[in-house]
């Protein structure tokens, strides 16, 4: 077979061996080819060497591929892989608590990009298919490849891209090599102000004349971080402007705005509008301890046989403490609001007053923790069976588990409240919503009472067993054939159990709790974004911004509450103020996904005149079977326990519903890649493929689960669908690349993806379980007819009228709250169930990618820049409320333009890099809150830097200083309009000072 004849630089030729030797298929022929050339190997390391290696892989690839390579052993460009990946054209990242977590490629979200570790599919614990890059340290990573075009030999699942993370292999880098690093990290997002350590090391050596190799890497990282959030907690309720809130109860929609003089510029009949359910300020502190380790053993008894045994361990412990203050809008008759113009209208100021006073000002807290732990053991055998036949076998067994790691569970929320609120108002004119609570700044620790609580335990375990057999046969002067088979068995098991107390009306009395447990803090001082100020508001409600928050002692209050009010014998502690580990009593889901695949791909290299080319075409067959078993809690009774809260109960001995559901699908997936060097150093590429993107694991879980707390507007829940089909995509790519100088190139590419079988999360109305709704029942209508307007008045009238005769109307002796249980004549509670299904519509996503990498001669200066323009077709119609009769919206999420610019310098032992990353606004979800409401993530950019210096007096010693998000950028999401803020989150800059010793 005639090899491709483009001209390689000596540097590129030497360095390409390092990367090619780390792939799954045998690379011995490449080693011999370099040796035969008998050229001088030039050692180029650092930033420039890393970028040359990446460029050479891009140039010599069979399709459109980008890569990031380690600058040296133990030195990946960024401490977080996701932060590095965002520098690649078309790649953007999602951040969790200020750190890169998941990646999107060409607009496709994390679930539609297949992430592999050394060519293996890895288990995840979040219910998605997306690997969380925050769980893995970068010190043992040698390269990350991003394949944007598909080949038959590629595993399926990556519509956006297939991302392969490659770890260090000792026989690919012979001899003794080691690196040890230490780092001190200062995260400015935390109020704790502590410096946390990071330690890492990698040791690699070969023995017995290079026949045996061992590599050991380990890292340990502690991090203290925090965030400050302003939220509209449960989202916005959307209505058509023609809806008129009728306080008499006829045709009323809970939350609708009345047509009266209290509304300034009220939405008109041709508009749509939304009202906020609540306003919340939330402050979190988080401690993370991440441990990674890998052991690799390699043995090459003869030149044609190489065996690799590896074990990888990852652990990530996250502890979270939270405090929040909030006011819930009750949608009472005394609404006063100022509105923006339509057709999508939003309140600039939304307010309510409570003439009788006594509404709650809530202050909740949480203290919980989780552990993510992953183990993977793998074996790989590469054999050059003959001069023409190359075979490899790869097997791995991997598991990942997320489990509770705190005595309070994997999630906890204990609420306290002061029942002093006379009004509530929120100004939505700034980036940060401003909450004003009548009487809120006069709140005292002695006013606080225990209300409701939730202590949850959830554990998720994923196991993958995967066997892959691959081969290549090289014909004499007639190209080669790649072939292979694989079997992948994925088992996911998720369990959860909640201990929930629905005493939201309060228990005990004010003064029961020690005032010293409630130190006061300031809300407004914690935010640095622009805020509303109520300056144009003329309503009667108090507009004194809420500033007081009690940052109360969670453990002291929880323990005291358990002693005072812990009469419910639930939870492991038996008093209702702790989690339960009795997973058999609640939700239990098990899903098995078995996939068998086979592929064949033909490769040919030749010349058209003076133009060398290579072509690759093949087909892949995949068959998948899904079985889901579930056990979920069913409810048969509801009790109206407070003004807006309706609690669900199960009265039977065994309240769980068991179900088994199945699904299956199979596909033939063709692919074609053509590459040609039309003139020296100029490559043109064309590709066509058909790919699939499997549904996330949560969507294919069976069973319908509903929340234990509903409100007067109904309840909510989720239902999985194991028979979901994957997304199907027909892909076309064209690109041009000019490698005009050593380490420098420009490229431009066009891509088009025709995608069908989209998975939509539809909101479906359901009266599942047919539970009578006492908050909208017969007694309520009688109370309205008797002239009772508010929920407080209606509940009191019902108790006064029926409390002595109807056992379903009682007063709770623990808290004095009226409790009204549904009667047979009441209407059934309506639940909005979020259910995934395949859409019959298809969409075309196309776009352009532009990239340039340039080094300015021998000056040491260089730069990278890229821009991706993505078009996703129709945009979301914010005027469409997704009500019955409205047109169905099949709109893609997570699609946006992205750009990166990196400036660098490297010389005289000094290196520096300054990076700017930008992502435009995008639609991130369509199912927020109550109903099918959109979520838009707003435009975001971030500036990072790192500076390093090699200490001349100690060879191999480098000191460095790094900064992430140095301009303190914040994230913000909103609904149908900018004013409908959903979440505003501040994190902050993170700085690291460290040293690394390499030999």
KOLKE-438726 format. One record per residue (C-alpha): residue in one letter; y, x, z. Coordinates in steps of 0.2 Angstrom, whole numbers. Layout:
BEGIN
('a',(Y,X,Z));
...
***
This chain:
BEGIN
('x',(0,0,0));
('x',(17,7,-5));
('x',(29,8,10));
('x',(46,2,9));
('x',(58,15,2));
('x',(75,12,10));
('x',(83,28,17));
('x',(82,31,35));
('x',(93,43,45));
('x',(84,56,55));
('x',(89,48,71));
('x',(83,31,65));
('x',(67,38,60));
('x',(64,46,76));
('x',(69,32,87));
('x',(60,18,78));
('x',(44,25,84));
('x',(48,21,102));
('x',(51,3,99));
('x',(36,1,86));
('x',(24,8,99));
('x',(28,-5,112));
('x',(23,-20,101));
('x',(6,-29,102));
('x',(-1,-23,86));
('x',(-7,-5,84));
('x',(6,8,80));
('x',(-4,24,78));
('x',(-1,24,59));
('x',(18,25,62));
('x',(16,39,74));
('x',(6,49,61));
('x',(19,45,48));
('x',(33,52,58));
('x',(23,68,62));
('x',(19,70,43));
('x',(38,70,39));
('x',(40,86,49));
('x',(58,83,54));
('x',(68,88,68));
('x',(69,74,82));
('x',(87,72,88));
('x',(88,65,105));
('x',(102,52,105));
('x',(103,42,122));
('x',(115,31,130));
('x',(125,17,122));
('x',(125,24,105));
('x',(106,28,105));
('x',(102,11,111));
('x',(112,2,98));
('x',(104,14,84));
('x',(87,9,90));
('x',(92,-10,89));
('x',(100,-8,72));
('x',(84,1,65));
('x',(73,-13,71));
('x',(85,-26,63));
('x',(85,-16,47));
('x',(66,-13,46));
('x',(60,-31,52));
('x',(51,-44,41));
('x',(64,-57,44));
('x',(81,-60,53));
('x',(79,-51,70));
('x',(91,-44,83));
('x',(86,-33,97));
('x',(93,-25,113));
('x',(85,-8,119));
('x',(86,1,135));
('x',(98,16,134));
('x',(85,26,144));
('x',(71,23,155));
('x',(76,12,169));
('x',(93,9,161));
('x',(95,-8,152));
('x',(113,-12,147));
('x',(115,-26,160));
('x',(107,-29,177));
('x',(103,-47,171));
('x',(93,-49,154));
('x',(102,-65,150));
('x',(119,-57,151));
('x',(113,-44,139));
('x',(106,-57,127));
('x',(122,-66,126));
('x',(129,-51,116));
('x',(117,-55,102));
('x',(124,-66,87));
('x',(120,-84,90));
('x',(114,-82,108));
('x',(123,-91,122));
('x',(118,-93,140));
('x',(118,-105,155));
('x',(123,-99,172));
('x',(117,-104,189));
('x',(128,-99,203));
('x',(137,-86,192));
('x',(122,-78,185));
('x',(114,-79,168));
('x',(98,-90,169));
('x',(93,-98,152));
('x',(97,-94,134));
('x',(102,-105,119));
('x',(100,-99,101));
('x',(109,-106,86));
('x',(113,-121,97));
('x',(95,-125,102));
('x',(94,-127,121));
('x',(83,-116,132));
('x',(67,-127,130));
('x',(67,-125,111));
('x',(67,-106,112));
('x',(50,-98,116));
('x',(52,-83,128));
('x',(37,-71,129));
('x',(33,-56,140));
('x',(24,-43,130));
('x',(19,-56,117));
('x',(13,-68,130));
('x',(18,-86,135));
('x',(23,-86,153));
('x',(22,-100,166));
('x',(38,-108,173));
('x',(40,-119,188));
('x',(56,-130,184));
('x',(47,-143,173));
('x',(56,-135,158));
('x',(48,-123,145));
('x',(62,-111,148));
('x',(60,-94,157));
('x',(73,-91,170));
('x',(79,-73,167));
('x',(86,-72,185));
('x',(68,-70,191));
('x',(65,-53,182));
('x',(74,-37,185));
('x',(79,-27,170));
('x',(75,-9,176));
('x',(57,-10,168));
('x',(62,-18,152));
('x',(62,-7,137));
('x',(68,-19,124));
('x',(71,-38,120));
('x',(68,-44,102));
('x',(75,-60,96));
('x',(66,-67,80));
('x',(77,-80,72));
('x',(65,-83,57));
('x',(47,-87,59));
('x',(31,-79,53));
('x',(14,-87,53));
('x',(8,-74,66));
('x',(22,-80,78));
('x',(17,-92,92));
('x',(25,-109,90));
('x',(39,-116,101));
('x',(54,-107,96));
('x',(64,-118,84));
('x',(80,-108,89));
('x',(71,-91,91));
('x',(56,-82,98));
('x',(62,-70,112));
('x',(50,-56,116));
('x',(53,-46,132));
('x',(45,-29,131));
('x',(41,-19,146));
('x',(38,0,148));
('x',(22,7,141));
('x',(18,25,147));
('x',(8,31,131));
('x',(23,25,121));
('x',(34,38,130));
('x',(22,53,134));
('x',(25,65,149));
('x',(33,63,166));
('x',(48,52,166));
('x',(56,43,181));
('x',(72,34,186));
('x',(78,28,203));
('x',(93,18,206));
('x',(103,11,221));
('x',(118,-1,220));
('x',(130,-10,232));
('x',(136,-27,226));
('x',(151,-36,231));
('x',(151,-54,225));
('x',(168,-62,228));
('x',(162,-80,226));
('x',(156,-79,244));
('x',(165,-83,260));
('x',(154,-71,269));
('x',(161,-55,262));
('x',(146,-45,263));
('x',(140,-30,253));
('x',(122,-32,247));
('x',(109,-19,241));
('x',(99,-17,226));
('x',(85,-4,224));
('x',(75,0,209));
('x',(63,14,202));
('x',(51,17,188));
('x',(38,31,187));
('x',(29,35,171));
('x',(17,49,167));
('x',(3,54,155));
('x',(-12,64,159));
('x',(-28,71,151));
('x',(-19,78,136));
('x',(-10,61,133));
('x',(-26,50,134));
('x',(-22,42,151));
('x',(-5,34,156));
('x',(2,26,171));
('x',(18,17,174));
('x',(24,9,191));
('x',(41,0,192));
('x',(48,-9,207));
('x',(65,-17,211));
('x',(72,-26,226));
('x',(89,-35,226));
('x',(98,-45,239));
('x',(113,-55,234));
('x',(125,-66,244));
('x',(135,-78,233));
('x',(144,-95,234));
('x',(153,-108,225));
('x',(166,-121,227));
('x',(164,-138,218));
('x',(173,-154,215));
('x',(163,-168,209));
('x',(162,-186,204));
('x',(145,-187,212));
('x',(135,-200,204));
('x',(145,-201,188));
('x',(156,-214,180));
('x',(153,-232,177));
('x',(158,-237,160));
('x',(164,-254,154));
('x',(171,-263,139));
('x',(190,-268,141));
('x',(186,-286,140));
('x',(176,-286,156));
('x',(187,-295,169));
('x',(181,-293,187));
('x',(179,-310,194));
('x',(180,-309,213));
('x',(172,-326,214));
('x',(156,-319,207));
('x',(154,-327,190));
('x',(150,-315,177));
('x',(156,-301,187));
('x',(151,-283,184));
('x',(151,-272,200));
('x',(164,-259,197));
('x',(174,-268,184));
('x',(193,-268,186));
('x',(202,-284,188));
('x',(217,-290,177));
('x',(231,-290,190));
('x',(247,-282,194));
('x',(239,-268,203));
('x',(234,-260,187));
('x',(247,-250,178));
('x',(243,-249,159));
('x',(226,-257,162));
('x',(213,-254,147));
('x',(215,-268,134));
('x',(202,-278,126));
('x',(199,-266,112));
('x',(196,-251,124));
('x',(182,-244,134));
('x',(185,-237,151));
('x',(176,-230,166));
('x',(178,-230,185));
('x',(172,-216,197));
('x',(158,-219,209));
('x',(164,-206,222));
('x',(174,-190,224));
('x',(165,-175,232));
('x',(171,-158,238));
('x',(155,-147,240));
('x',(155,-129,246));
('x',(139,-118,245));
('x',(133,-102,251));
('x',(117,-94,244));
('x',(107,-79,249));
('x',(94,-72,236));
('x',(81,-59,238));
('x',(72,-54,222));
('x',(57,-43,222));
('x',(49,-37,205));
('x',(35,-25,202));
('x',(24,-20,188));
('x',(9,-8,186));
('x',(3,-2,169));
('x',(-13,8,166));
('x',(-17,14,148));
('x',(-31,24,141));
('x',(-34,31,124));
('x',(-51,39,124));
('x',(-50,42,105));
('x',(-35,41,93));
('x',(-41,24,86));
('x',(-43,15,102));
('x',(-30,11,116));
('x',(-33,0,131));
('x',(-19,-7,142));
('x',(-21,-16,159));
('x',(-6,-22,167));
('x',(-1,-32,182));
('x',(16,-40,185));
('x',(23,-48,201));
('x',(40,-58,203));
('x',(47,-66,218));
('x',(63,-74,221));
('x',(68,-82,237));
('x',(84,-92,238));
('x',(92,-100,253));
('x',(106,-112,252));
('x',(118,-119,264));
('x',(130,-133,259));
('x',(144,-143,266));
('x',(153,-157,258));
('x',(166,-171,261));
('x',(167,-187,251));
('x',(173,-204,249));
('x',(163,-218,241));
('x',(172,-231,231));
('x',(167,-248,236));
('x',(175,-258,221));
('x',(184,-270,233));
('x',(197,-282,227));
('x',(212,-271,233));
('x',(210,-259,218));
('x',(226,-250,212));
('x',(225,-238,197));
('x',(236,-230,184));
('x',(227,-228,167));
('x',(228,-217,151));
('x',(230,-225,134));
('x',(214,-230,125));
('x',(203,-232,115));
('x',(194,-222,128));
('x',(204,-225,144));
('x',(202,-216,160));
('x',(211,-218,177));
('x',(224,-205,180));
('x',(224,-211,198));
('x',(211,-223,205));
('x',(213,-230,222));
('x',(207,-243,234));
('x',(213,-250,251));
('x',(203,-257,265));
('x',(213,-269,275));
('x',(201,-270,289));
('x',(199,-251,290));
('x',(183,-243,296));
('x',(176,-237,279));
('x',(167,-221,280));
('x',(173,-203,277));
('x',(157,-194,274));
('x',(154,-175,278));
('x',(136,-170,274));
('x',(127,-153,275));
('x',(111,-145,270));
('x',(101,-130,274));
('x',(85,-127,263));
('x',(76,-114,254));
('x',(64,-111,240));
('x',(52,-97,234));
('x',(48,-93,216));
('x',(33,-82,215));
('x',(24,-76,199));
('x',(8,-66,196));
('x',(2,-60,179));
('x',(-13,-49,175));
('x',(-17,-44,157));
('x',(-28,-34,146));
('x',(-25,-28,129));
('x',(-36,-18,117));
('x',(-30,-11,101));
('x',(-43,-3,89));
('x',(-41,5,72));
('x',(-58,0,66));
('x',(-57,8,49));
('x',(-43,16,39));
('x',(-39,-2,33));
('x',(-44,-13,47));
('x',(-34,-15,63));
('x',(-39,-26,77));
('x',(-32,-31,94));
('x',(-37,-42,108));
('x',(-25,-48,122));
('x',(-29,-59,137));
('x',(-19,-64,152));
('x',(-20,-75,167));
('x',(-3,-79,174));
('x',(3,-91,187));
('x',(20,-96,194));
('x',(24,-107,209));
('x',(40,-114,217));
('x',(37,-119,235));
('x',(48,-123,250));
('x',(53,-108,260));
('x',(63,-116,274));
('x',(59,-127,289));
('x',(70,-140,282));
('x',(61,-140,266));
('x',(65,-136,248));
('x',(80,-148,249));
('x',(89,-156,263));
('x',(105,-167,266));
('x',(110,-173,283));
('x',(126,-184,283));
('x',(138,-188,296));
('x',(153,-199,294));
('x',(169,-205,303));
('x',(172,-223,301));
('x',(191,-222,300));
('x',(195,-223,282));
('x',(209,-236,277));
('x',(210,-231,259));
('x',(204,-219,246));
('x',(212,-212,230));
('x',(209,-199,218));
('x',(221,-190,206));
('x',(212,-185,190));
('x',(227,-177,180));
('x',(222,-159,184));
('x',(207,-148,181));
('x',(202,-152,199));
('x',(202,-170,205));
('x',(212,-172,221));
('x',(205,-184,234));
('x',(217,-193,246));
('x',(209,-203,261));
('x',(219,-214,272));
('x',(218,-207,289));
('x',(207,-193,283));
('x',(217,-179,289));
('x',(218,-186,307));
('x',(199,-186,308));
('x',(193,-178,325));
('x',(176,-171,329));
('x',(173,-185,341));
('x',(174,-197,327));
('x',(158,-191,319));
('x',(142,-201,319));
('x',(125,-197,311));
('x',(122,-207,295));
('x',(108,-206,283));
('x',(97,-190,278));
('x',(85,-184,266));
('x',(73,-170,269));
('x',(63,-166,254));
('x',(48,-154,250));
('x',(43,-151,232));
('x',(31,-138,225));
('x',(27,-135,207));
('x',(14,-123,200));
('x',(10,-118,183));
('x',(-5,-108,177));
('x',(-8,-101,160));
('x',(-24,-93,153));
('x',(-21,-86,135));
('x',(-33,-77,123));
('x',(-26,-69,107));
('x',(-36,-60,94));
('x',(-26,-52,80));
('x',(-30,-42,65));
('x',(-23,-33,50));
('x',(-32,-28,34));
('x',(-23,-16,22));
('x',(-29,-17,4));
('x',(-27,-2,-8));
('x',(-11,-5,-18));
('x',(-12,-24,-15));
('x',(-3,-27,2));
('x',(-11,-33,18));
('x',(-17,-48,27));
('x',(-13,-53,45));
('x',(-25,-65,54));
('x',(-28,-71,71));
('x',(-34,-85,83));
('x',(-28,-90,100));
('x',(-32,-102,114));
('x',(-19,-107,127));
('x',(-22,-117,142));
('x',(-7,-123,152));
('x',(-10,-132,169));
('x',(5,-139,178));
('x',(5,-147,195));
('x',(20,-155,203));
('x',(21,-163,220));
('x',(35,-170,231));
('x',(37,-180,246));
('x',(54,-186,254));
('x',(58,-191,272));
('x',(73,-202,269));
('x',(83,-211,283));
('x',(94,-224,276));
('x',(105,-226,291));
('x',(121,-224,280));
('x',(130,-237,291));
('x',(129,-224,305));
('x',(118,-223,321));
('x',(123,-221,339));
('x',(142,-220,344));
('x',(156,-209,341));
('x',(157,-196,354));
('x',(138,-193,355));
('x',(139,-176,346));
('x',(147,-161,354));
('x',(164,-158,347));
('x',(161,-139,347));
('x',(149,-141,333));
('x',(162,-147,321));
('x',(174,-132,317));
('x',(188,-138,305));
('x',(191,-129,288));
('x',(203,-132,273));
('x',(198,-140,257));
('x',(213,-137,246));
('x',(214,-119,250));
('x',(197,-116,242));
('x',(202,-121,224));
('x',(213,-110,212));
('x',(213,-122,197));
('x',(227,-134,193));
('x',(226,-150,203));
('x',(234,-167,203));
('x',(248,-171,215));
('x',(250,-190,215));
('x',(269,-186,210));
('x',(269,-201,198));
('x',(259,-213,208));
('x',(268,-228,215));
('x',(253,-237,223));
('x',(252,-242,241));
('x',(237,-232,246));
('x',(239,-216,256));
('x',(241,-201,244));
('x',(240,-187,257));
('x',(227,-175,249));
('x',(211,-173,260));
('x',(212,-156,267));
('x',(201,-157,283));
('x',(182,-154,282));
('x',(171,-150,296));
('x',(159,-135,292));
('x',(147,-141,305));
('x',(132,-133,313));
('x',(118,-140,304));
('x',(104,-135,315));
('x',(113,-140,331));
('x',(118,-157,324));
('x',(100,-160,317));
('x',(92,-155,333));
('x',(103,-166,343));
('x',(101,-181,331));
('x',(82,-179,332));
('x',(83,-181,351));
('x',(95,-195,351));
('x',(90,-206,336));
('x',(73,-199,331));
('x',(63,-215,333));
('x',(54,-215,316));
('x',(37,-207,317));
('x',(39,-198,300));
('x',(39,-180,294));
('x',(29,-166,302));
('x',(40,-167,317));
('x',(37,-185,319));
('x',(56,-190,322));
('x',(62,-192,304));
('x',(74,-177,305));
('x',(62,-164,296));
('x',(52,-163,280));
('x',(34,-168,277));
('x',(20,-158,270));
('x',(9,-173,267));
('x',(11,-172,248));
('x',(-4,-185,246));
('x',(8,-198,252));
('x',(20,-198,239));
('x',(22,-191,221));
('x',(9,-181,213));
('x',(8,-176,195));
('x',(-5,-165,185));
('x',(-3,-161,167));
('x',(-15,-150,156));
('x',(-10,-144,139));
('x',(-23,-136,128));
('x',(-19,-128,112));
('x',(-29,-119,99));
('x',(-22,-110,84));
('x',(-26,-99,69));
('x',(-15,-91,56));
('x',(-16,-80,40));
('x',(-2,-71,33));
('x',(-1,-60,17));
('x',(11,-46,16));
('x',(16,-36,1));
('x',(28,-22,-3));
('x',(34,-16,-20));
('x',(48,-13,-31));
('x',(59,-23,-43));
('x',(66,-9,-54));
('x',(74,2,-41));
('x',(75,-11,-28));
('x',(61,-10,-15));
('x',(56,-27,-8));
('x',(43,-34,4));
('x',(37,-52,5));
('x',(27,-61,18));
('x',(19,-79,17));
('x',(7,-87,27));
('x',(1,-103,36));
('x',(-2,-107,55));
('x',(-13,-121,61));
('x',(-10,-128,79));
('x',(-19,-142,88));
('x',(-14,-148,105));
('x',(-21,-160,118));
('x',(-12,-166,133));
('x',(-19,-175,148));
('x',(-8,-181,162));
('x',(-13,-188,179));
('x',(-1,-196,191));
('x',(1,-204,207));
('x',(18,-212,211));
('x',(24,-223,225));
('x',(27,-241,221));
('x',(38,-253,231));
('x',(37,-271,235));
('x',(52,-275,246));
('x',(71,-271,247));
('x',(83,-272,262));
('x',(102,-273,260));
('x',(107,-261,274));
('x',(126,-258,271));
('x',(140,-263,260));
('x',(133,-255,244));
('x',(116,-248,249));
('x',(99,-257,246));
('x',(84,-248,253));
('x',(67,-250,245));
('x',(51,-251,256));
('x',(32,-251,253));
('x',(23,-263,265));
('x',(5,-260,259));
('x',(-8,-249,266));
('x',(-9,-238,250));
('x',(7,-239,240));
('x',(3,-227,227));
('x',(-1,-231,209));
('x',(-13,-220,200));
('x',(-13,-217,181));
('x',(-21,-206,167));
('x',(-12,-204,150));
('x',(-16,-193,135));
('x',(-8,-187,119));
('x',(-13,-176,105));
('x',(-5,-168,89));
('x',(-9,-155,76));
('x',(1,-146,63));
('x',(0,-135,48));
('x',(15,-123,48));
('x',(19,-113,32));
('x',(31,-98,32));
('x',(39,-87,19));
('x',(50,-71,21));
('x',(57,-61,7));
('x',(67,-45,10));
('x',(75,-33,-4));
('x',(86,-18,-4));
('x',(97,-22,-19));
('x',(106,-6,-17));
('x',(105,8,-5));
('x',(108,2,13));
('x',(111,-16,7));
('x',(97,-28,12));
('x',(96,-46,7));
('x',(84,-58,15));
('x',(78,-76,12));
('x',(66,-86,23));
('x',(58,-103,24));
('x',(47,-110,38));
('x',(41,-125,47));
('x',(41,-124,66));
('x',(39,-135,81));
('x',(47,-136,98));
('x',(36,-144,111));
('x',(43,-157,124));
('x',(47,-150,141));
('x',(33,-152,154));
('x',(43,-165,164));
('x',(44,-176,150));
('x',(26,-176,147));
('x',(21,-180,165));
('x',(15,-198,167));
('x',(20,-211,180));
('x',(36,-220,184));
('x',(46,-215,199));
('x',(61,-224,206));
('x',(73,-219,219));
('x',(71,-226,237));
('x',(90,-231,238));
('x',(98,-243,226));
('x',(115,-251,226));
('x',(122,-268,222));
('x',(122,-263,203));
('x',(104,-259,203));
('x',(92,-244,205));
('x',(87,-229,194));
('x',(71,-220,190));
('x',(62,-209,178));
('x',(46,-212,167));
('x',(37,-198,158));
('x',(28,-200,141));
('x',(13,-188,138));
('x',(11,-195,120));
('x',(27,-187,115));
('x',(27,-177,99));
('x',(36,-160,97));
('x',(52,-158,87));
('x',(48,-153,69));
('x',(60,-142,60));
('x',(61,-136,42));
('x',(71,-120,42));
('x',(80,-110,28));
('x',(88,-93,31));
('x',(99,-82,20));
('x',(107,-65,26));
('x',(115,-50,19));
('x',(116,-33,29));
('x',(125,-17,24));
('x',(121,-2,34));
('x',(135,9,29));
('x',(135,23,41));
('x',(125,30,55));
('x',(124,17,69));
('x',(136,5,59));
('x',(133,-11,49));
('x',(140,-28,45));
('x',(130,-43,42));
('x',(132,-61,37));
('x',(119,-75,37));
('x',(117,-94,33));
('x',(104,-105,42));
('x',(99,-123,40));
('x',(87,-133,51));
('x',(82,-150,46));
('x',(75,-157,62));
('x',(66,-173,66));
('x',(56,-181,80));
('x',(70,-178,92));
('x',(66,-182,110));
('x',(79,-194,117));
('x',(81,-199,135));
('x',(83,-217,133));
('x',(90,-228,147));
('x',(79,-244,148));
('x',(82,-259,159));
('x',(67,-264,169));
('x',(63,-275,184));
('x',(47,-265,188));
('x',(38,-270,204));
('x',(49,-287,203));
('x',(57,-283,220));
('x',(69,-297,226));
('x',(87,-291,227));
('x',(96,-297,243));
('x',(113,-290,238));
('x',(114,-302,224));
('x',(103,-316,230));
('x',(104,-334,235));
('x',(112,-330,252));
('x',(126,-320,244));
('x',(130,-334,232));
('x',(131,-346,246));
('x',(143,-334,255));
('x',(154,-333,240));
('x',(154,-352,238));
('x',(160,-352,257));
('x',(175,-341,252));
('x',(168,-324,258));
('x',(175,-311,246));
('x',(170,-294,251));
('x',(153,-287,255));
('x',(157,-285,273));
('x',(162,-303,274));
('x',(147,-309,265));
('x',(135,-299,276));
('x',(143,-306,292));
('x',(143,-324,285));
('x',(124,-322,281));
('x',(120,-315,298));
('x',(130,-328,307));
('x',(122,-342,297));
('x',(104,-337,296));
('x',(102,-323,309));
('x',(94,-335,321));
('x',(82,-343,309));
('x',(77,-331,296));
('x',(67,-316,300));
('x',(73,-308,285));
('x',(91,-307,292));
('x',(92,-296,307));
('x',(103,-283,316));
('x',(96,-266,318));
('x',(96,-262,337));
('x',(98,-243,334));
('x',(114,-244,324));
('x',(121,-262,325));
('x',(120,-264,306));
('x',(116,-280,298));
('x',(100,-279,287));
('x',(95,-292,275));
('x',(78,-292,266));
('x',(75,-300,250));
('x',(68,-318,248));
('x',(57,-325,235));
('x',(71,-334,226));
('x',(82,-319,224));
('x',(83,-311,207));
('x',(73,-295,204));
('x',(82,-278,206));
('x',(86,-270,189));
('x',(81,-252,187));
('x',(88,-241,174));
('x',(74,-230,169));
('x',(76,-214,160));
('x',(62,-213,148));
('x',(59,-200,134));
('x',(54,-205,117));
('x',(53,-198,99));
('x',(68,-203,88));
('x',(65,-209,70));
('x',(81,-201,65));
('x',(83,-183,58));
('x',(97,-171,59));
('x',(103,-156,50));
('x',(109,-141,59));
('x',(117,-127,49));
('x',(129,-113,52));
('x',(135,-96,49));
('x',(132,-79,58));
('x',(144,-64,56));
('x',(141,-48,65));
('x',(149,-30,64));
('x',(144,-14,73));
('x',(155,1,70));
('x',(156,19,78));
('x',(172,28,74));
('x',(165,44,68));
('x',(162,57,82));
('x',(177,51,92));
('x',(165,42,105));
('x',(173,25,102));
('x',(163,10,95));
('x',(164,-9,94));
('x',(153,-24,91));
('x',(159,-41,87));
('x',(150,-57,81));
('x',(154,-75,78));
('x',(142,-90,76));
('x',(148,-106,68));
('x',(136,-121,70));
('x',(138,-138,63));
('x',(127,-152,71));
('x',(131,-166,60));
('x',(138,-182,68));
('x',(147,-181,85));
('x',(144,-192,100));
('x',(154,-208,99));
('x',(163,-210,116));
('x',(168,-227,111));
('x',(149,-233,111));
('x',(144,-238,128));
('x',(125,-238,123));
('x',(123,-256,129));
('x',(111,-268,122));
('x',(116,-272,104));
('x',(126,-255,102));
('x',(121,-243,88));
('x',(108,-230,94));
('x',(115,-213,96));
('x',(104,-198,90));
('x',(116,-184,93));
('x',(111,-166,97));
('x',(115,-158,113));
('x',(120,-139,117));
('x',(127,-136,100));
('x',(143,-125,100));
('x',(151,-110,92));
('x',(150,-93,101));
('x',(158,-76,99));
('x',(157,-59,107));
('x',(167,-43,106));
('x',(162,-27,114));
('x',(172,-11,115));
('x',(164,5,120));
('x',(167,23,123));
('x',(154,37,126));
('x',(157,56,127));
('x',(159,71,138));
('x',(147,62,151));
('x',(158,47,152));
('x',(153,30,146));
('x',(162,13,146));
('x',(160,-4,139));
('x',(171,-19,140));
('x',(163,-36,134));
('x',(171,-53,130));
('x',(159,-68,128));
('x',(165,-85,123));
('x',(157,-102,120));
('x',(166,-117,113));
('x',(165,-135,121));
('x',(149,-144,118));
('x',(139,-160,122));
('x',(127,-155,136));
('x',(119,-171,140));
('x',(119,-190,136));
('x',(111,-198,151));
('x',(123,-194,165));
('x',(125,-206,180));
('x',(123,-224,178));
('x',(119,-228,160));
('x',(119,-217,145));
('x',(135,-208,148));
('x',(139,-191,140));
('x',(142,-174,148));
('x',(153,-161,140));
('x',(153,-143,145));
('x',(170,-136,142));
('x',(175,-120,133));
('x',(171,-105,143));
('x',(174,-86,141));
('x',(170,-71,152));
('x',(175,-53,153));
('x',(163,-40,159));
('x',(164,-21,160));
('x',(153,-6,165));
('x',(158,12,167));
('x',(147,27,170));
('x',(149,46,173));
('x',(135,59,172));
('x',(137,71,186));
('x',(137,88,178));
('x',(132,98,194));
('x',(116,87,196));
('x',(106,85,179));
('x',(100,67,177));
('x',(112,59,190));
('x',(124,46,185));
('x',(136,35,195));
('x',(142,19,188));
('x',(154,4,192));
('x',(151,-13,185));
('x',(161,-30,185));
('x',(155,-47,179));
('x',(168,-61,176));
('x',(182,-50,182));
('x',(195,-64,177));
('x',(187,-77,189));
('x',(183,-90,176));
('x',(177,-107,181));
('x',(166,-120,173));
('x',(170,-138,171));
('x',(161,-153,164));
('x',(168,-170,160));
('x',(163,-187,153));
('x',(170,-198,139));
('x',(187,-191,141));
('x',(194,-175,149));
('x',(200,-185,164));
('x',(183,-191,168));
('x',(178,-175,177));
('x',(160,-173,183));
('x',(160,-156,190));
('x',(172,-142,193));
('x',(164,-126,199));
('x',(172,-110,205));
('x',(161,-94,207));
('x',(170,-78,205));
('x',(169,-60,200));
('x',(155,-48,205));
('x',(157,-29,207));
('x',(143,-16,208));
('x',(144,2,213));
('x',(129,13,211));
('x',(120,28,206));
('x',(104,32,195));
('x',(94,48,195));
('x',(83,51,180));
('x',(71,65,176));
***
